[in-house]
Amino acid sequence: MPSGTGAQRGFVPLLGSPVGRGALAVLAGALPALAFPAPGLWWFAYVALVPLLLLVRSARTGRRAALDGWLGGTGYMLAVHHWLMPSLHVFIVVLAALLGLLWAPWGLLARRMLRGPLSAASAAAAVVVVPCGWLMTETVRSWEGLGGPWGLLGASQWQVAPALRLASVGGVWLVTLWVVAVNTALVLLVAAPAPARRAALGSLVVAASAVGAVAAWAPRPEPSGTAAVAVVQPGIVDGPGSVERRFARSEALTRSLAGQNVDLVVWGESSVGVDLARHPEVTARIAALSRQVGADVLVNVDARQTDASGRTGIFKSAVLVGPRGLTGDRYDKMRLVPFGEYVPARSALGWATSMGRAAGEDRLRGTGPVTMALPDAGGLRIGPLVCFESAFPDMSRRLARDGARILVAQSSTSSFQHSWAPLQHASLAALRAAENGRPAVHATLTGVSAVYGPRGEEIGTRLGTGTSGTGVYAVPLARGTTLYARLGDWPLYGALGVLLVLCAAEGVRYARRRGGPGAAAPGPVPAPEHSGDARAEAPAETGP
């Protein structure tokens, strides 16, 4: 192994063993999960990647670095999705290993940028390129079919005000770039020669100054009144008849809101188990609640329904009910949870349903986003999302651009009530609020319900996993838009551009090597000077 720091030499016994090195890579990859709720060690994110980067840097070959990246990515995916084990069992290991492959190119890239005698310029380049490589990996694995953007590294900073200001400029993607850049600079400070260390320190100063400038000067949404939103959280209701008993509990909690002058009442995901269009008696019960409270009620239907295009199947739908019954506003969930709500390639992977709580029947997808107007609240428009969809930055941005003044996510984490999932899910609403300059309401059937203002600041007191009750929140409204709402996912395109420039530079460098003196056109071969080694001498030329 090449010479390295004292910390690296301390791991020589493990690094010398392929099995030991692999175990270290998995463990190092899992460390960033501690920055997310429930541990919530947000500051740890800024050093959590250092062990993995040092390990990749010490790899003897590019192939070993790619393997370290793969195993590190596997550890990361296992750690941030460990709460899925009750549903997927051992299959979660297979999924994590497949997704971890996306980090193999990043491991190769990190070794290329961090290994060897580094100049100041190459060190500064590493602080830019390594985060861009990580971001491209997160972008690919954020595709819905690969599990979606749960556990993005930047999401660990949901409660840090400067990070939320960064999110208002470039979304969670820009926060991820910042976090990985700090980790990369720390690796250079620990393991690089003096010129590279000075460049890394300078990069940190520049990056910190940029974050400070963003926090001070980025456009802020302007206050524009408040809206009173009530969240109804019935809590866990198990056993026979649980659907009806949960509905009755939600009814009773909603009645308790009478006289509190609320503008909207929000129930959690799967709060209604029948198609309201085919069960007018259930609709009438909710409409009576609306009249009693003086506000529309946003419920969530998980049942076999027929959509506007005539498709019949199980939809998860946000449905608005007013004093006179159904308002006609309905949003069908578009992005479904793999295995939880549908099985990808069911003909090949249907066996997964026998190993855990995978969906026995695929849910149907909605066809587009919907904003809903509240007539009794001055036409205030809300943008509903269902559960998993609050993890996708583009969906909230689309709703904000379509005129939503409040983002409303309906969720239920009853299957994962005692895991880290409820807190992590609730934290995503803070990022969506800050990204778009729109308050966000995260209402759960069970789990953690929370409300965030247009800068991502938490409003009022959240309802925890042990709560069965209501919360009424004075939600601050805002007008104007953020840079992220205007410009979209520009950090992704910037990172892609950086990597393309790197590839072009590597191509030019390779072409120059191929076009050097050793690649000159054939001609007479001069006789070398005598070296004492007959094998070094060229044969004498002969005449024609």
N, C-alpha and C positions, 0 to 999 in steps of 0.2 A: 504494500500500500504506500502511496506517496506520502512524504512527510507532511504533517499538518499540525494543527493546534494541539495543546495539551488535552483539550476535551475530546478531540478525535482519537488521540493515542490511548485515552482511557478506555475506549470501546474496541481496541484492537482484538481481544479474544472473540468478541461477538462479530465484529466486522470480518474477521477471517473465516468465519463459518457462513456458508450460503444460507443455512436455515436461520442462524442467529441474526444475520444481516436482514433477512426478509422479515423476521419478527420485529426488529427495530423499525423497519420501514412502515409496517402496518401500525405500530404503536405511535410513531411520529406523525403519521397521517391523521390519526384519530385525535390528536391533542387539540386542534382548533375547536372541536365540539364543545369544549369547556367554556368557550366565550359566549355560547348561546344560552338562553334560559333552558333549564332551570338554574344551573350553576350561575349563569349570568356574569361570568368574569370577563366583561367586554374588553378590558385592558389587555387581557392575555392574548387576544387576537394579534396584537402587534409583535409578539415574540413567538407565537405558537408554531409558525412555519420554519423557524430557524433550525431546529433539529433535522427536519426533513431536507431542507436545502443543504445543510452541511453533509448529510449522508449522500445525497445525490452528487454533490461536488467531489466527494472522495472516491467515487466509482472509478475503477481502473479503465473501463471501456464504456463506450456509448450504449452498448447493449445492456450492461449492468445498470447504467443510469436510467434507462427506459424501464427496466424491471423494478428498480426502486421507486420510480414515479408511479408505475402501475400499482404496486403494493401500497404505497402511500395513499393513492387515490381510493383504493379499496378500503383502507382503514378509515378514511374520511367519510366515505359514503355509509359504511357500517355505523359509525358513531353518530352521524346526524340523522340516521333513519332507524336506529336500534329499537325504537318504540313500535316499529312495524312487526317485530318478531312474533307477537301473539297471533297476528293475522297470516303471516307468510312463512313462519317457522324457518327451516333451513334454507328455503328458497331465497330469503333475503341475502344470504351469503353469496349465492350464485349471481343475483342481480348486482350486488355491490362489486363483485369481481369483474363483471362485464362492464359496468360503468367505470370502474377504476382504470380500465384500459385507456380511457380518454386522457389520463394523466401520463401515459407513457411518453408521448411526444414532448410534454412539458418537462419531464425528467431529463430527456436528452437535451432540450433547449437550455435548461438551467445549468447543466454541467458545462455546456459549450460556453455560456456567458460568465460562469463563476470560477472555472478551473484555469490553472496555469498562471504564468506571470502576467498580472493585469496592470495595464496602464491606467492613468486617471481617466482617459477618454473611454476605455472599455468598461471601467467600473461604472461610470455615469450611464453608459449604454445599458449595462446589466440592470440598473435600477429601473429603467424604463421597459426593457424587453421582457424580463422575467414576469412582471405583473401582467403584461399584455398576453403572454402565453397562458397564464393561469385564467385570465378572463375569457379567452377563447374556449378553453376547456369548459368553464362554467356555462358559457353560452350554449355550447352544443348539448351538454347534458341537461340543460334547462328545457329542452324540447319536451312537450307534453308526453310524447310517446316514450321518452326515456325516464319519465318520473317527475318532470317539472322542476321549477326553480326553488325547491325546498332546501334550506341550508346553504344559501349563497353566503360566502364569507362576509361580504359587506353587511348582510342582515344582522350580524352580531352587534352592530353599532347602533341599534334602533333607539337607544336611550341617550345617545351622546349628541348634544346640541350641534357642535361643529360638523359632525358627520351627517346629521340630518340636513344641514345647510348644503353640504356637498350633494346630497341626494336631490335637493331641489334644483340643482344645476345639471347633474348627469345621472340621476337615478341611483339605484343601489349599485350599478356597475361602476360608477366613479368611486364610490366608497370602497369597493373591492380593490380597485387599482391602488388606492391610497394605502390600504392595509398591507397588501402584498409588497408594495414598494418599501414600506418601513421595514418589513421582515428582510427583504433583500439587502437593504443598506446595512442592517445589523450584522448580517452574515459577512459582508465585506469588511465591516469594522472589526470583526472577530478574527477572520481568517486571511485577509488579503494583505499584500505588502503596503508600505507606507503611502506611496502615491495614490493607490486605489482607496485606502482608508480616508485620505483627505477628500477625495472626490465623493466618496459615499457620505461623509459628514456634510459636505457642501450640498449634496442632493437632498439630504434630510432637511437642512435649513431652508432650501428653496421650496421644497414641498410643504413644509410647515407654514412658510410665509404665504404660499398660495392658498392653503386652507384658511388661514386667517383672513386673507383678502376676500375670499368667497363668503366667509361668515359675515363680513362687514358690509360688502357691497352688492352681493347678489340680490336681485329683485325679491321683495317680500309681498305676499298677498296682503291686501288692505282689509281691515275689519269691516264687516257689513252686516251687523246685527247678530242675533242669536235665534236658535230654534230649540224647543224643548222636545227631546227625544227620550222615550221610555223603552227600556230593554226588559223583556220578560224571560227569566231563566228558571224553568221548572225543576231542573236538577234531574238526578237519576231516578227513573221509575222502571222497575223491573217486574218480571213475572207475568202471569196470564192477564190479558186485558190491558197491558201496559200502554198501548197506543191511546185508548180511550181515557185511561186514568191520567195520562200525561196531558191530554187535551183539556180534561176537566181542571187539572191543576193550573194550566195556563189561563183558562177562563177565570178562575178565582183570583189569580194574581193580577190579571188585567182589570177586573172590577175594582180592585183596591186602588187603581190609578184615577178613579173618578174624582173630579174636582181639582185636579192638579194642573189643568190647563196645558196639556201636552199637545204637540203638533203631530206626532207620529208614535205609534207603538210597534216595536219590532219583536217578533218571535224568532226562535232559532231554526236551524235546519231540521227538516223532517218533523216539524211540529204538527203537521196535519197528515193523516194517513189515507185520505180518500180524495178522489177527484171532486173538487167543489162544484164543478159544472154539472155533475151527475148526482150530487147530494145536496139539494137546496136546503135541507134541514140543517146541515152543518154550516152552510153559508149563512143561514139566518141567525144562527147562534153567534157567529163572529160579527155580523152586521149589528146585532143588538149590543155587543160590547163596544163597537165603534160609536154608536149613538150615546151610550152611557158615558163613555170617556170623553167624547167630543173630538176624536181624532181617527184617521184611517189606521188600519192594522195591516202590517206587512207580515204575512204568514209564509210558511214554506211547505209545499206539498210534495210528498214522496209517494207516488202512486201511479197506477196505470191510467194514462190520460191520452187525449187526442189533441194534437197541436193544430195550428191554423192551416197547415198544409195537408192535414188529414192523416198524418202518421199516428199510429196507436202503439203505445208501449209505456215503459216506466220512465217518467221524467222526474227530475228534481226541479221544482219551479218556485220562484218567488212570486207570490200572488198578492195583489193589493185589494183589500176589502174595505168598503166605505159604509156609511150609515144606511145606504140603500142596497147594499150587497156588493157583488163583484163590480169593480170599476172598469174591467176590460184590460187592465194592465197586468201582464204576465211575462215573466222572464224565465226561460228554460236554460238550465245550466249547460254551458258549451264545452267546458274542459273538464273531463272526467278523470277520476283517480284510477290509475292503472291497477288492475286486480281488485281494488276496492269497489269500483263501480262498473268496470268492464275488464275482460281478460284479453290482452292483445293477442292476435293470432290464436283465437280460441281453439281452432281445429288442431293446432299443434301444442298449445300450452293449457288446454282445458283441464289437464290432470292436476293443475295447481289448486283447483277448487277442493280437491280431496285432502290437501295438506294444511289448509287454514281457512280463514274466513274470506276467501276470494269470492267475487260476485258470481252467483249462480246463474244470473241472467244479465246481459249487458243493458245498461241504461241507454236511452236515446239522447242525442245531443241537440241543444238549441241551435238556431240558425243565425243569431246575431244579438248584439247588446241592446239593452232597452233602458231608457230613462223614464221615470214615472213622476207625474205632477201631483201635488197634494193641494186640491182646491181649497180646503179649509185652512191651509197655511200660506195663503197668498200665492198659490201656484209654485211653491218651492219644489224643485226637481231633485229627485234622489236617483242614485245609480246602484242597483242591486248586484251583488256578486254572491255566489254560493260556495262556501267552504274553501276548497283547494284553490279557487280562482283568485283569492286575495294574494296568493303568492306570485302572480304574474303581473309585472309592472305595466305591460302594455294594455291590459284590460282596464285597469283603473284610469290610465291616461286617456284611453278612448272615451270612457264615460265622462271624464272631466271636460274633454273637448266637445262632447255632445251636450253639455249644459248642466250636468249633475252638480248640485251645490253640496250634497252630502253623499259620500260613498258608504254603502251599507253592505256588510258581509254577514251572511247567515251561516252559522257553523254548528257542528255537533262533534265533540270528541269523546263520546261516551265509551267507545271501544278502547280509548287510550287515556282514561281519566286520571290514572295514577302515574303517568309517565311525564316526560318533558314536553310532550306534544302540545298540550293546551296553552302553556305559557309561550312557547315558540310561535304558535299560530296567532295568538293575540298580538304579539309584538310586530307582526307583519303589517298590521293596520297603521302603525306609527310611520313606517316607511312610505306606504302608499299615500298617507296624508301629506307628508313632507314633500314627496316627489311632485305632487299636483297642486299643492296649496289649497286642498279641500279637506274638511274634517272627515274622519272615518269612524264609523260605528261597527264594532265587532260584537255581534250578538250570538250567543250560543245556547243550545238546548241544555247541554251540560258543558262543563269546562271552565273557561275564563272569558268573561265578557268585559270589554273595555272600550273607551271612547277617546279619540285623539283629536286635537285641534289642527288647524291648517298648517302649523309648523311642525307637527309631529309630537307636540306636547300632550301629555296625558291629562284628561279632563275628569275631575271627580274621582270617585272610588270604584275600582273594578269589582266585579262579582267573581269570587274565586270558585274553585272546583267543588267546594263543599256547600255552595250557596244554592238555596231554592228561594227565589225572591225577585224583586224588581229593582231597577235603578232608573232615576230620572236625571237627565243630564242637560245642562244649558250649553248647547253645542255652538261654539262661535263660528259664524259664517264668514266667508271672505270673498272678495272679488279680485279680478286680475289673475294672471297665470304665472307659473314658474318657468324658468328656462327649460327645464326638463319637459314640461307640458308642451312647450313650443317646439323644441328641437328634437325630442325623442331620444333614442338610444345612441346618440353620437359617440359615447366612449367605446362602444363595440366596433364602430366603423374606424375610429381612430386606432384602436388596438390592432385591428386587421391590417390597416395601412402600415403600421410599424413593422409587423411581422412580414408583410410583403416586401418592404424596403430591405429588411434583414435578408430575406431569401434572395433578393436581387443582388445585394452586396456579396453574399456567399457565392452566388453564381459567377459574378465578375471575378472574384478572387480565384475560384477554381479554374476559370478560363485562362486567367493570366498564368497560373501554374502550368497548365497544359501548353500554353503558348510560349513558355520560357526557353532558355538556351537548349534545354534537353530535348525540346520538340522541334529544333531547327531542321531544315531540309537536309537529306543525306548528301554527303560530299566526301572528299578525301579525308581520311582519318589520320591526324598527325601522330607521329610516334611519341609516346610519353617519355618523360625523363626516366632514366634508370632508377628504380626504387629498390633494387636488391631482391625483388620478388619477381621471378620469371613469369608468374601468372598475371602480373600487372602489365606486362609489355604487350603491345599490339603486334600482330604479325606484320612483317615487312610487305609493302606493296609490291606487286609484280607488274611487269610491263605487259603490253598487249601481246 
